[in-house]
């Protein structure tokens, strides 16, 4: 087991990227996301997605 194995999140499936508008709103800031409006579930814009990844990143 490498040092990075314990930081890997498995079992999560990202929604498919949208080909074009309409886009779903980010659940945090309400900006458009890269995901289709028809996607059911939590969607985050690229900025909030990155910030959330930073908050939940493995700190060792």
C-alpha positions as CSV (number, residue, x, y, z in Angstrom):
1,X,0.0,0.0,0.0
2,X,1.5,3.3,-1.0
3,X,1.2,6.6,0.9
4,X,-1.4,7.8,-1.6
5,X,-3.7,4.8,-1.4
6,X,-5.3,5.9,1.8
7,X,-6.2,9.3,0.2
8,X,-8.0,7.9,-2.8
9,X,-11.8,8.2,-2.7
10,X,-13.5,5.3,-4.5
11,X,-17.1,4.7,-5.4
12,X,-17.9,8.3,-6.4
13,X,-19.2,9.0,-9.9
14,X,-18.9,12.5,-11.3
15,X,-21.8,13.6,-13.5
16,X,-21.2,13.7,-17.2
17,X,-20.2,17.1,-18.6
18,X,-22.9,19.0,-20.5
19,X,-22.4,19.6,-24.2
20,X,-23.9,23.0,-23.9
21,X,-26.5,25.2,-22.1
22,X,-28.6,24.9,-20.0
23,X,-26.2,24.2,-17.2
24,X,-27.1,23.2,-13.6
25,X,-26.5,25.8,-10.9
26,X,-23.7,25.4,-8.3
27,X,-25.4,24.4,-5.0
28,X,-23.0,26.7,-3.1
29,X,-22.6,29.9,-5.1
30,X,-25.4,29.5,-7.8
31,X,-22.9,30.0,-10.7
32,X,-23.3,27.8,-13.8
33,X,-21.6,24.5,-13.6
34,X,-20.2,22.2,-16.3
35,X,-23.0,19.8,-15.8
36,X,-26.4,19.6,-17.5
37,X,-29.4,21.1,-15.9
38,X,-31.1,17.7,-16.0
39,X,-28.5,16.2,-13.7
40,X,-30.1,15.0,-10.4
41,X,-27.7,15.5,-7.4
42,X,-25.2,17.9,-6.0
43,X,-23.4,20.0,-8.6
44,X,-20.5,22.4,-8.0
45,X,-19.0,24.9,-10.3
46,X,-15.3,24.5,-11.1
47,X,-14.2,27.0,-8.4
48,X,-16.3,25.5,-5.6
49,X,-15.3,22.0,-6.8
50,X,-11.7,22.9,-6.4
51,X,-12.2,24.6,-3.0
52,X,-14.1,21.6,-1.7
53,X,-11.3,19.3,-2.9
54,X,-8.8,21.4,-1.0
55,X,-11.0,21.2,2.2
56,X,-11.4,17.5,2.0
57,X,-7.9,16.6,0.8
58,X,-5.9,14.1,2.8
59,X,-3.5,15.9,5.1
60,X,-1.4,12.8,5.8
